[in-house]
Amino acid sequence: MSAVAVRLLLGASITIASASIGAACGADGPTTTLGRGEAIYGANCAQCHGDDLAGTDRGPSLLEPIYGPDQLSDAEVADAIRNGVDEELWDFGPMPANGAITDTQIEAIIAFVRAEQIGDPAN
């Protein structure tokens, strides 16, 4: 494949990813923080941590007590999303950083995950 073709393919991939993120949290999307968090989580986290946060063969369950608010602060979760995490407890490999997600989007993801972890009926 030529260098030009690789650049075009990479550019198209970035455009599609940006559009997916935008659609997940755009003006026509969910209006509540939890709703936005669920959409952003679904677009960026669910492929590894599962739609239901129960994990997949690519990432651990976020329902494990070690990821709960009593064990892991919101600041630590935000840091993990921004900067990634080395493999420590599981055999999934390291969690990659996601520098494309904004602080506001991270806050929404955390709100959604915490509500799911504690079984918030409002979610």
Secondary structure, 3 states (H helix, E strand, C coil): CCHHHHHHHHHHHHHHHHHHHHHHHCCCCCCCHHHHHHHHHHHHCHHHHCCCCCCECCECCCCCHHHCCCCCCHHHHHHHHHHCECCCCCCCCCECCCCCCCHHHHHHHHHHHHHHHHCCCCC
